[in-house]
Amino acid sequence: MWTIGEFENGVLSETTAEVLGCLSPIQDSQLAESSLVLAGSNLLLHSPVFGRLGQPLTILIESDDLADLEPGIVAREVADLAINRKPSIIALPCTVWGSDVAARIAARLNYPLVTDVVGLDATEDRIVVERLSFGGQHKATINLPPECVMTVHKRIFRQPRPADITATLERLEAATSKADIKKVIEKVEPLSSEGPVLVDSPVIVSGGRGMGSPENFKLIKELAKKLGAAYGASRAVVDSGWVDSSHQVGLTGKVVSPRLYIACGISGADQHLAGMRTSDVIVAINRDPDAPIFKVASYGIVGDCVETLTQLIEQLGK
């Protein structure tokens, strides 16, 4: 079994550790060999964490052309290595980057691909996974052959306990260059964003049309800033032009799984619930006691969002 690691801001991501946590029960019960596979440049800078991740073998695929983790190069290098070594499961985080790489690996190896895995079990001859379906409203159980590629849903599996082993490092030089797969026409600077990145923030404050106006929606941003959180929005708010579409949560926006999700003036349409249903704790504020959002909420406040948020911000200020 291979876990393909992802880097965020120059460090190995928490989602990589969650993938390791997803695979660890199978590693223990099946006595399956498990390896961490990393692609990039100057990977030895990260060597202090390798042993703590509990993987006896860490494979490093290195080249200067992998400095920006181009998905096409990473996928080709991993797939070509897998052709010779024949790992069973190849697992990646269910992120934009991980999903891109996973699809390319599966296509190159002709392996089945399953995404958004939230449960995993295995026997000697098959892999059994659970994945979210119908916008997160249901789970589907899928039987796979031992050789497959999957992406693991964020914040579902616990990270493995820190280990204290000496990891064996195998360093390989990448055979693929950027020139082999793409031509850069223009580089576009990413859009600047306020506060934490929406999909990675452990706390999200979201507002819907029930906030009443763009001026009232500023309370969402203010509360998010007080909590060190990201702010989100329903599709209705984005369609009305109150905020940029990069903040939209839902089936046609971003799927998030924060530890705390505060929904303000959001009725709870299926399309929105599909984007935040897996949050650990959901707090709903809505003046309609029959709003569907209360059916999935951990805590609910029936009342005016503007009044409630104003009071909450005032108390946090104290």
Secondary structure as GFF3:
##gff-version 3
##sequence-region A 1 318
A	DSSP	beta_strand	2	4	.	.	.	ID=ss1
A	DSSP	beta_strand	7	8	.	.	.	ID=ss2
A	DSSP	beta_strand	11	12	.	.	.	ID=ss3
A	DSSP	alpha_helix	14	30	.	.	.	ID=ss4
A	DSSP	beta_strand	35	40	.	.	.	ID=ss5
A	DSSP	three_ten_helix	43	46	.	.	.	ID=ss6
A	DSSP	alpha_helix	47	50	.	.	.	ID=ss7
A	DSSP	three_ten_helix	51	53	.	.	.	ID=ss8
A	DSSP	beta_strand	57	62	.	.	.	ID=ss9
A	DSSP	three_ten_helix	64	66	.	.	.	ID=ss10
A	DSSP	alpha_helix	71	85	.	.	.	ID=ss11
A	DSSP	beta_strand	89	93	.	.	.	ID=ss12
A	DSSP	alpha_helix	96	109	.	.	.	ID=ss13
A	DSSP	beta_strand	113	122	.	.	.	ID=ss14
A	DSSP	beta_strand	127	133	.	.	.	ID=ss15
A	DSSP	beta_strand	138	144	.	.	.	ID=ss16
A	DSSP	beta_strand	148	152	.	.	.	ID=ss17
A	DSSP	beta_strand	168	173	.	.	.	ID=ss18
A	DSSP	alpha_helix	178	181	.	.	.	ID=ss19
A	DSSP	three_ten_helix	198	200	.	.	.	ID=ss20
A	DSSP	beta_strand	203	207	.	.	.	ID=ss21
A	DSSP	three_ten_helix	209	211	.	.	.	ID=ss22
A	DSSP	alpha_helix	214	227	.	.	.	ID=ss23
A	DSSP	beta_strand	230	233	.	.	.	ID=ss24
A	DSSP	alpha_helix	235	239	.	.	.	ID=ss25
A	DSSP	three_ten_helix	245	247	.	.	.	ID=ss26
A	DSSP	beta_strand	260	264	.	.	.	ID=ss27
A	DSSP	alpha_helix	270	276	.	.	.	ID=ss28
A	DSSP	beta_strand	281	286	.	.	.	ID=ss29
A	DSSP	three_ten_helix	292	295	.	.	.	ID=ss30
A	DSSP	beta_strand	299	302	.	.	.	ID=ss31
A	DSSP	alpha_helix	305	317	.	.	.	ID=ss32
###
